[in-house]
Amino acid sequence: MKNHTEVTIFVLKGFTDKLELQTILFFLFLAIYFFTMMGNLVLVSLVIGDSRLHNPMYYFLSVLSSVDACFSSVITPNMLVHFMSKNKIISFLGCATQMFLAVTFGTTECFLLAAMAYDRYVAIYNPLLYSVSMSPRVYVPLIVASYVGGILHASIHTVATFSLSFCASNEIRHVFCDIPPLLAISCSDTHTNQLLLFYLVGSIEIVTILIVLISYGFILLAILKIHSAAGRRKVFSTCGSHLTGVSIYHGTILFTYVRPSSSYALDHDMIVSTFYTIVIPMLNPIIYSLRNKDVKEAMKRVFQKNWFID
């Protein structure tokens, strides 16, 4: 690996240079971060504290909430500091660390969403064998594999990106250290990096989306065999939230990373990547709990226990 570290700091240009807009954005993203952490940590606490939620479906959901909380924490606090600071700088090592963690949690979420689809398939298609088919010996390795896959994917991109030379400019047109804007300011040949980005992210997307589609194909067959309207509604309620989360997340990933480098528009990409790294982690607790009867009842029990609400 060649040592191309001419640049020792980067400058994150962010959304705007106007102080008034930066102040508004500071309070907006502070509110988003507050609700993100509150929603995800409440969901994790409910799953840990309520024995009725001790099953693989909710274990996956609690892990997803943990990933979302970490994902947002990698990006948002640093962004908030930069909104209120004149020097929007980040060190070379800090930038590499931020990119590594962001890619790790982003990729882990892709694998987790696929694992959750498989879990729903097992629960609905073979409910009598669910406890056997989705025992700790199955769901724990799935969770671990999701994290390992995320770490490996992030390691490849971090090493490949920060082996490049950054001698022309250190100004990143983004709110955090993401791969496309870093490649855009490198004075090295980034062709190999562009191919890595396209094919690795594309492969992960194809594999995880196929797992989701195949799982829901079998779920649809199982739904057609359910004669009661109440039973169908329960299945649709459970699966609908997951499909919503999958569609929103994968849609933004595909738009941001899986397209020719010539079509990158960094300003638009900044908005889209901000959506999947900051807004989606806030929305996921709402998406997964709004129509979930078990989660709502668990939350009600917590309120009744602590605030004596009837």
N, C-alpha and C positions, 0 to 999 in steps of 0.2 A: 504494500500500500504506500503510495507516494504521500509525502507530507505537503499538502497544499493548505496551509493555514495563514495566508497573508492577512485575511480579515480576522480580527480577534473579537469584534462585536458586530451585532446587526442592529438595524433601526427598523422597528415595526411601524409602518406608515399609518396603519389603521384606517378607519372609515373617513375621517375628516380632520382638518387642521383648525377648524373653527371652534373656539372655546365654548360658545353657547351650545352648540350641538354636542360637543364632548361632555358637557355637564348633564345634558338631557340623557345621553346614551349611558353615562355612568349610573344614574339612578334607575334607568330601564334595566340594564344588565345586572345591577345589584339586586333588584326585585326578582328578576328571573333566577338568579343564583340562589337567593333565599328560598324561593318556592321549590327549586330543583332539589336542594339539600333536604328541606323539610319533607317533601313528598317521598323522596327515595328512602330517607332514613326512617320515616314512619312506616313505610312498607316493609323494610328489613326488620324493624322492631316487632311489627305485628306477626310476621312469619316466625321469628325466633320465640316470641313470648306466648303465642296462642297454639296450644297443642292440636287444635282442630285444623290448623294450616300446615301440620307437619306431614307433608306428602311431596313427592318429586315436583309436581307442577308448581307449588309455591316455593320450593327450594330454588328452582330455576328462576322464578320471578324475583326472589330476594337477591340472587347473584346478579341478575340483570340490573336491579336497582343499585347494587353496590358498584357495578361497572359504570353505570350512568353518573353516579355521584363522583366517582374518581375521574371520569372522562371530563365532566364539567369543571372539576377542580384543577385539572391540568391547564385549562385555557382561561377561565373567567377571572380568577383573582389577579393574574398578571395583566389581563386586559383592563381591569378596573384601575389598577395602579397607573397604567399608561394613559388612561383617560384624564387623570388628574396630574399628570407629570409632563414637563416640557421635554425631557429627555426620554424618548420611548425606546430605550436600548435594551438589548438582551445579549448576554455573553455568548460566545461560540459554543461553549459547553452547555450553557443553559438552553440555547436553541436546539442543540442536538438532543438533549434530555427531553425537552418539551415535545419534539417531533416523535421521538421513540415512544414516549408514554401515550401520546395521542393516537398513534398508529396501533399500538398494542391494544388499548381499550376499544378503539373503533373496530378492529378486526375481531377481537374477542366477542364483541356484541353480535357481529355477523354469524359467528359459529354458534353462539348461545341461542339466537333466534331460530336457527336450523334445528338445534337440539330440542328446543321447546316445541317445534312443530312435530318432531318425531314422538315426543312425550305425549302430545295431544292425540296423535294417531294411535299409539298403544292404549291410551286410556279409553278411547271411544270405539276403536275397532275390536279390541280384545279386553273388555273391562274386567272379566273374571280372572284374567291372567296378569292384570296390571301390576299388582304388588310383586309378582315374580319377575315379569319382563322388565320392570323399571325399579329394580332393587338398588340398594346403595352400590352394589358392585357394578351397576350399569350407569346410573346417573352421576356418580362421583367421577369416574373416568371421563365422562362426556364433558363435565365442567372443567376438569383439569386439562383435557385436550384442547378445549376452547382457549384457555389462557396460554397454553404452550404454543398453539398455532398463532395467536396474536403476538407473542414475544418473538417467535422466529420470523414472522413477516416483518415486524418492526425492525428487527436487527438487520435484515437484508437491506431495507431501504435506508436506514440510518447510516450504515457503513458505506453504501453506494453513494449516497448524497453528500456526506461530509468527507468523502475522499476527493471530491471535486475541488477545483480552485475557485475561490471567490476574490478576485482581484479587481474586477471592473466596478462593482458597486456593492455596498453593504445594506442598501435600503430595500426592505421586503415589503411589497405592496399587499399586506395582509395584516390580520390582527393576531396571528400566531404563526409559529414556524411550521408550515405545511410543505409538502413535497413540491407541487407545481410552482409556487412562487420562488422557492429556493433554486429550482432548476432554471428559472427564468433569469436570475441574476448571476449565474455561474459563467465564468469565462472559459470553462472547459467544454469539450464535446459531450453533450448530454444525451446523445442518441441511445446509448445502452440503458441509461436511467429511464428514459421515456418508454423503452420497450419493457423494462422490468415493471414499471408502474402499470402499463397497459395490460400486460399478460398476467402478472401476479394478482392484481386486483380483479381483473376479468375472470381468472380461473376461480378465485375464491367466491366471487359473485355467482358464477355459473353453478358451482358445486352446491353452495348453500341454498340458492334459489331452487335448484332441482330437488333438493331434499324437502324443502317446504312444499313445492308443487306436488311431488309424489305422495308425501304424507297427507296433504289435503285432498288428493285424488281418492285415496282410500277412505278418508274421513267422509267424503261426499257419498261414497258407496254405502258406508255405514249409516249415514243419515237417511238415505232412501229406504233403508230397512226399518227405520223407526216409525211406527204407526201413530203414536200419540203426538199431538201438537205441542204439548208441554215439553216433551222430551226433545223434540226438534228445536224448540226455542232455547232450551238450556244449552244445547250443543252449539247453536249459532251464536249465542251470547258469549260462550267461552272462546270459541274460535274466531269470532268476528274481531275482538279486540286485538288478538295476536296478528291476524292478517292485516289489520290497519297499521299496527306498529311496523310490521315487516315491509309493507308497501311504501310507507313514508321513508323509512330508513334506507332501504335499498335503492329507492328512486333517487335520493340525493347523492348516494355514493356513486351510482352509475353516471349521473350527470357530471359529477366533479372529477372523476378519475378515469373512467373507461371511455375515452374518446381521443381522437388524434390531437397531438400537441398543438397543431396549427389552429385548432378551434378554441384554445383556451382564452378566455377573457377574464383576467385576474380580478377585476372589480366585481363581476357577476359571481365568479367562483368564491370570492370572499364572503359574499352574502349567503350563498348556498352552504358552504362549509361551516359558517357560523350557525346556520339552522340545524345541521345534524350534530354539531358538537355541543351546542348550548341550549337550543330550543327543544330539540327532541328529548334530551334527558329530563327536561321539565315536564314534557307532555306524557312520557311513558307511564308514570304512576297514575295519571288521570285515565289514560287509555285502558290500562290493565285493571283498574279498580272500579271505574265508573259503573260498569254493568256486571261486576262480579259480586254476587250475593254473599259469598263466604267472606270476602275482604270487608265488605260493608258491615256485615254482622260482627266481625272481629273488632272493627273500629268502634261500633256501637257499644260493645261490651267494655272496651277500654274507657270510653266516656262515662258509662254507667258506674264503673268501678271507681273512677277517680273524681268524677264530678257529680255523682249521684243523680244522673239524668234518667228519668223514667222513660 
